[in-house]
Amino acid sequence: MDFSFTEEQEMLRDSVIKLMAKHAPPEALRQWDRERAYPEDLYKAWAEAGLLRLAFPESVGGLGGSALDLAIVVFELSRVSTDVSMAFGGSVFCGLNVLRKGSDGQRARWLPKMLSGDIKFSIGISEPDAGSDVGAIRTVAARDGDHYIVNGQKLWTTGAGLKNSVICAYVKTDRNAHYRKGMSHILIDNDAPGVELRKLNMLGRRAVGTYEVFFKDVRVPADRIIGGEGGGWDCLMGGLQFERAVSGAGNCGGAQAVFDLAKSYAAERVQFGQPIGSFQAIGHMLADMETELEAGKLLAWRANWLVSQGRDALREITHAKLFTSEMYARHANMGVQIMGGYGLNEDFDMQRYLRDSRSTTIAAGTSQTQRNLLANLMGLKSSK
């Protein structure tokens, strides 16, 4: 087995490292987190470097990269900040849904704008009464001539308030049909009349922002339905698998940063006349962190390699998502423990990783949902 990256992938990784060092230095990241402000210049730099085009075929203006190529980029973005990288992932995942499920006209209309960075996409799924139970969504879109009238509410919508953002909302278009047949995927401008945004005060991910979105008689052209009326379930399922595969790499990137910070601190912090890393209590924590991190990376790289090969990887994707999300959250907590009071101080970055890591076991499918899915794949599916 060859676990190495190609020369081109190593060059890609190096270019992302250099880009983030230039456009997202530590002092800027702390400022964005403190001020709850998203760095539009950083997003523009991603677009100019072609990162948004990486996973799309050349036929639509992309670079023809694979899922593994994208995972490498997300790893390095998340190593710097799992917060700011969310806008990158949200746009790419939604754009890939337009690629897979959109008509030729929709691809020609939306993808060039997204690939150039002129617009961003954000995912609108969850509602107050619909989280893991996606079938419980209540936001409705009623046909009115050549428009739909959208009413309802979305919650926990990452990046919905960013500049030039288009909300990829999942709505009910047939209240009487089963949710797999009565759900549709519709694109709504975040500044359209009747759209109200409220940025929520969350523990982490303060720059990209988590929003509550209200739709009140929002008129949306009918040609913004992606995948046809009733095709929302297929859009959702196709997008979630890819998102979960790549998110595993992002979790590993965040965990890598936590490990690097903790190891560096343990090597420099002197207590009782010697670096604290020389004490078994600290050294063993770091040894466990490094071992689990390497295991997580192997799970993530394998899942994304399988996706790149076009193979069915639901089980491997779920393993990677479950393990890496819980690992990242656990390691960030251990990193704070190693750094003590410094780990909780806003002048140091460990507390930011701790806060941002906590949502990874919830977003894109909770850990409990992943365990249920794996049990189902084992043949242990509930009869209910």
N, C-alpha and C positions, 0 to 999 in steps of 0.2 A: 504494500500500500504506500502511495506517495501522498503525504500530508502537507507538502510544501505548496506555497503559492507560486504561480508562474511569474516570470520576470515582469510581465506587464502589470500583474496584480501588485507586485512589490512597488513598482513605480507609482501606481495609483495610490497605494497607501501612503507612500512618502509625500506625494503631492498634497494629499488631504491633511497630513500632519503639518506641513509647512503653511498651508492656507489657514488652518485654525490657529496656529501660533501667531500669524500676522494679524488676523482679523478678530480673534477672540482670546486676547491675553487674560491672565487671571484677574487683573484689576478691573477690566471691562466686564467680565462675567459677574464679579461681585456687585458692580454698579447696576447691571441689568437686573440682577436678582433683587437687590435692595429697592430699586425704583420701579420694579415690576414693569419693565419696558423691554419690548422686543427689538433686537438689532436688525433693522431693515438693511443696513449696509452689508451685514454678514450674509443675509439671504441673497442679496444681489451678487456677492462674491461667489456663492455657490453656483448661481445661474451662469455667471460669466465663465466659470471654470468647467461648465458642462456637467456638473454633478447631477442636476435635475434630469438630464437627458440620458444618463448612463443606462438605465434599465429598459429603455424603450428602443424598438427596432429602428433601423435606419430609414425605413419606409415612411415613418412619421416624423423624422427629424431627430431621432435618437442616436445613441452610440452603439446599440446592439450588445450591451453588457448583460451579464447573467445575474441571477439571484445572489450568487456567491460574491460577485463583484460589488453589488449593492450592499451586501452584508459587511464587506470590508470597510466601505465608506461609513456606514452607520456605526460600526464599532469605533472608528476613530472620532467621529463627531460626538458620540456619547461618552467617549473617554474624556473629552473636554467638558461636555455638559449634556446630560440626558434631557435637560430642559430645552435648550435651544434646538436640539436635534429633532424634537417632536414636530416642528413645522415642516422640516424636510421630509420626514416619514409620512406625515399626513398628506402632503401634496402628491408625493410619489404614489402612495397606495391608492388614493382616489383616482389619480391620473391613469393608473394601470387598469382600474375598473372601466374607465371611459374607453380605453384601448380595447379591452376584452369584450365589453357588452354594448358599446356605443355604435351608432350607425356611421357610415362613411362621412356623412355631413357633420355629425357631432364630433368625430375625431378631428376633422379638418378645422372645426370651429374652436374647440377647447384646448386641444393638446399643444398647439404652437404657443398659446398664451401661457400655459402652465410651464412648458419646457424653457421658455425665455425668462420666467420669473415675474411676468407681468401680472399674473394672478396666482393666488394660493388656493388650495383646497383644504377643507376641514371636514371631519366626519361627524354627522349628526345622527346618532343611534339612540342613546340612552334617554330616558324620560323619568319623571318622578316615580312612576309605577312600572317602569320597564327598564331593567338592567340586564342581568343574565337572561331573563325571560323576554327575549326580543319580540315574541309573538304578542306581548301585551301593549305594544305601542298604540297610542291614541291620537297622535297627530294625523290629521286627515287632509287629503287633497281631493276636492270635488271638481269634476270637469265642468267647465263653463265656456262653451264654444271652443276657441283655439287656445284657451288658458286653463289652468287649474287654480282654484282658490284654496290656499293652505291656511289651516288654523290648528294651533296646538302649541306644544312646548317641548324643547329639548334641554337636556341637562348634562353637565360634565363634557361639554363640547370643546375639545382642545383646539385653541387657536382660532376660534370662530370670529374673534374681534380684530384679528390682524388686518393690516392694510390690504385692500383688494382681495379679500377672502371670499370664496364661494363655498357655501355650506352644502355638502352632499348629504341631503336629508333622506331618511327612510320614513315613509308615510303610508297610511292606509288609503288605498284608492277604492277598495271594495270591502265595506264593513261586514258584509255577510259571508264572504269567502274565508276559507282557512288562511291563516296568516302567510303560509307559503305561496298562496295564490293571490292574496289580496293586498300584498305589500308592493310598493314601488319606490324607485330611487330617483330623486329629483334634485336638480341643481338650483340653489337659491342664492342670489347675491346678498351679502351680509348688510348692504346698505339699501336694500329694496324697501319701498314704502310698506309699513306694517311689520317690519322686522325690528325687534327690540333686543338688545344685547346687554347682559349684566355680567361683568367680570367678577368671579367669585374669589373670596379670600381663602386660598388653599394653603396647605402645609408646604407643598413644594411646587415645582414647575411654575414659578412666579413670572417668568419672562414671557413665555409663549402664552400663558394664561388659560384658565379653564372657565368656560362661560355657560350661563343659563340663557337660552334663546327662546323668545316668544314670537309666534307667528299669528298675526291678527289680520285676516282677510288679505293675505299676501297673494297678489296675482302673479302667476308664473307661466310663461309661455309653455304650451304643451310639448314643444320640441326639446324641452329640457328634461324629459323623462328618459333615463338611461336604461336600456334593456327592455323597453316596452312596458306598457301598463301591466302590473302584476309580476314583473320580472325582478322585483327588489330582492327577493330571497336568494336568487342565484347570484346577484351582484354581491350581496352581503357575504355569502359563504365563500365565494371565490376570492374576495378581498381579504377576509379574515385569515385564511391559511397563509397567504403570502406575508401579511402583516406580522403574524405570530412567528413565522420563520425568521424574518429579518430582525424582529424585536429581540429575539434570543441573542443575536450578535450585539445589539445595543446594550442589553443587560450586561453582557460580558465586558463591553467597553467601559461602562460605569464601574463595574467591579474591579477591572484592571487599574483604574485611577485610584480607587480606594486602597487597593493593595500597595500601589506605588507610594502613596502618601503615608500609609501606616509604616511601611518598611523603612522609608527615609527617616521618618520621625524616630523610630525605634533605634536606628543606627546612630542618630545624633543626640538624642536626649540622654543625658547622664544623670544617674541617681545612684547613691551609695558607691560612687567612685567608678562606675562603669556604665556603658550604654545599656539601656533597658532591654534591647533586643538580645543581649547575652543572657538574660534571665529566662529560665525554661518556660515560665508562665507566659511570657510574651513571644518567645521564639516558637513555641508550639502553636500558638494562635496563628502566627504568620505562616507556618508550615502547612496548617490545615487550610488556610485561605488560598495559598498558592496551589495546593493540590486540587481543591474544588474548582478553582478558576480554570485550571487546565482541563479538567473534566467538562466543565461547562462550555468551553470553547470548542472542544471536540464535538460535543452534541450539536452546537450551533452550526459549526462549519459543515458537519455531515448533513444536517437537515437542509441547509441551503444548497449544498452540492447536489443532493437528490432533486430538489426543486429545479435546479439549473439543468439537470438531465431530463426533465419532463416526467419524472417518475412519481408515483403515488407516495407521498411522504407524510401522511396525516399523523401516523403514530410517532415518527421521528420529530416532526414539528412540535407536537404536543409535549413530548419528553423534554425537548430543548426549552420551550417556553416555560414549562412548570419549573424545571430545575434552575434555569438561569435567573428567573425573576426572584425566586426565594433565596437563591445564593446572593444576589446583589443586595437585597434588603438585609440579609443576615450579616454579610461582610461589612456593610456600612455601619451597622450597629457595633460590630467588633472593632472597626477602625476608630470609632469614637471612644470606645473603652481603652484602646491602646494609647490614644492621644490625651485622654483625660479631659481636663477643662479646656485645653486648646481645641479639642474636637467639637466643642459646643460653642466656640467663639466665632462670631461672624467675620472676624478678620482672617480666619482660616477656612479652607474649602471643605473640610470633612463634613461639617454640619450641612452644607448644601447638598452633598451627595446623599447624606442620610435622609434629608427631606425629599429629595427627588426620587430616591430609590423606593420609597414606601408605596408608591402607586403602581409599581410594576407587577405586583401580585394581584392587582385589580383590573387594570386597563387591558384591553384586547382579550378579555376572558379571564375570570378569576382563577386562582389556583384550584378552587373547588370544582369549577367547571372543567378544568383540564383533567383533574382526577376522575371526574365522572366520565369524561370522554374516553380516557384510557381504560377504565373499567368496562365501558361498552365495547371497546375494541377487543377486549379479552372474552367477550361473550357473556358478560355479567350485567347486561342491560336490564333496567327495571321494567317490570311488566306494566307499570302505570303509564 
